[in-house]
Amino acid sequence: MNYLAPSVLSADFSILGQEIETVVRAGARMVHLDVMDGSFVPNISFGAPVISSVRKNTDALFDVHLMIDEPARYLEDFHRAGADLITVHYEACADAGDTLMKVRELGIRAGLAISPDTPVEVLEPYMELVDLILVMSVYPGFGGQQFIEDSLTRVKVVKEMAQTCGRDDLWIEVDGGIGPDNIVSVMKAGANVLVAGSAVFRGDSGENVRRLMTLLEEQG
């Protein structure tokens, strides 16, 4: 199954609950929540209280992407706030394996993200610990960036790694610069979770979700 995960970083925060309700009603089954700490990445976004406040508005899967240093310190907070899946950055963890185990001990899905300059090969030791691999197709910390074309090759390599490990169940997510012009090519490279921010929330978010979902569904 392919998932479209609208990134609320591009939403109107004055009506965030309504924005989430609109994209879910249009067909999105997953919502992507980017948490930034001003340290691992230069910007600051929001934390567990905001996630908790919108959790009551929807049953959609909350895909919480922690762009924060040493995220193990806050895993329980985000779990209590309503995260269904927590993704941490390889580059932000002193011990990525231990952090992933801590996520799994909470009874939720665990994801591991890599930034564009990080070799894909660093993922190999963690393939049995993760439910999701996130390949960043822009540099983390800013919305509205242009898709890095080399990301397609990186996604293909991750897909091959998953198949070699017998992990056909592994979700492969791509985040950054995704829209109607490239969403199909990203999916064909091996991704099945597609994060879109500006392409969803710029204009009519409900109609944008339906358009992107149609593109995904046409590819099976």
Salt bridges, closest charged atoms under 4 A:
GLU21 OE2 - ARG25 NH1 3.33
ASP34 OD1 - HIS32 NE2 2.94
ASP34 OD1 - HIS65 ND1 2.84
ASP63 OD2 - HIS32 ND1 2.65
GLU76 OE1 - ARG80 NH1 3.79
ASP77 OD1 - ARG80 NH2 2.54
ASP84 OD2 - ARG55 NH1 2.93
GLU91 OE1 - HIS89 ND1 2.95
ASP98 OD2 - LYS102 NZ 2.50
ASP131 OD2 - ARG104 NH1 3.17
ASP169 OD1 - ARG167 NE 2.81
GLU173 OE2 - HIS32 ND1 3.63
ASP175 OD2 - HIS32 NE2 3.22
ASP175 OD2 - HIS65 ND1 3.64
GLU207 OE1 - ARG210 NE 3.55
